[in-house]
Amino acid sequence: VQLVESGGGLVQPGGSLRLSCAANGFIFSIHTMGWFRQAPGNEREFVGHINWSGDVTNYADSVKGRFSISRDNAKNTVDLQMNTLKPEDTAVYYCAATSRLYDSRLRRVFDYNIWGQGTQVTVSS
């Protein structure tokens, strides 16, 4: 059972970055997938999530309109497209999975039982 994130890096304010998460070892297509982030000294926080089929998404207010999540069940991947990045978006970004049926309230760390190792995103000029 494994989730592996990629695509992090350094980007200037106002720029874009696309993160990808590859899953293996479990039935990806039935899992709700989430993205979280954690900045130094802060708790891990919800960024957004997507239901099993990819037609329902939900986002934290802080990223709504700037970030979007998509998934490809044939490739077992879920992506996070981040646009108009701000310095306060700087954090380690984590991909997570839960076998629980999609619910917009699935925003807590303990709602998810499979986690990636994280990828660093730094927004700075």
N, C-alpha and C positions, 0 to 999 in steps of 0.2 A: 504494500500500500504506500503510494508515494505521490507527492505533488512537488513539482520543480518549477520555480519562477525564473523568468529571464527578461532582459530588456531594460533593466534599470541603468542609471547613469547620471551624468551631470547635464543639466539643461538650463538655459537662461530663462528668466521670468518672461512669461508670455509665450513660451515655446510649448512643444508637444512631445509626448513620449508614449510609446505603446508597450505595455507589459504583457507577457504571455505566461500561461501556467499549463504545464503538461501533466496529465494524470496517468497513472498506471497502477494495476493491482486491485482495482475495484470497478464496479459497474458505473462508470462515469455518467452515463446517460440518465440515470434515475436520481442523481444527486443534485440538490440545490448547491450552487457554488457562490462563494462570497469572496470579497476583497476587503482586507483590513489594513491599517497602517499604524505604525508606532514611531513617534518622534522621541528623541532622548528626553528622559525624565517624565514622559507622559505614559498614560495607559494605552493599551492597544484599542483602536477605535474602528468602528464600522465605516466602510467607504461605500459599498454597494453590494447587491447580490442579484442573481438571475435564476429563474426557475429551470426545471429539467429540460424543457423544450426550447428555451431561449426567447420566448415571446413575452415574458414578464420580467421587468427589472425594477429595482428600487434603489435610491441613493440617499446618502447623507445630505443634509441641506448645504453643507459646506462645499460640496462638489457638484451639486445638481446643476445641469446645464453645461458643465465643462467636461465631465467624465462620462464615459459610456462603457458598458460591459456587453460582450457578445461571447457566444460559445459555438464550438463545432463538435458535435457529438461523434461524428465520423472519425475525427482526429484526436478526440479526447483532450481538447484544449479549451481554455477560457481566457479571453483577453480583456485587458483594461486599457482603453484609449483615454489618455489624459491630455486635454487641451487647455490653453490659456493658463499655464501653470504659474503658481505663485510661490514665493519663498516659504510660506507656511505649509505648503504641500510636501516639504522636505521630510522624509521619514523612510523607514524600512516598510516595504509593502509586502503583505502576505496574502497568499491564496489559501482558501479553506473550503472544505466540503462537509455537507451533512446529508444523511439519508432521510432526514425529516422532510415531509411534504412541504412545498413552498408555502411560506406565510410571510407577509410583510414585516411581521414582528421578529423574524429571525435575524436580529441585529447584534446579539450578544456573543462574546467570545465563546462562552460555554454551550452555545447552540450548535457549534461546529466541532466535529471530532477528528477531522483529518486536516493537517496543516503542512504547508511548505516551509522552507527554511528562510524565506524572505529575500527581497532584492532591494538594494539601496537606491533611492531616488533623491537627488539633491538639486534644488532649484536655486541658482545663484548666478549673479553676474560677475 
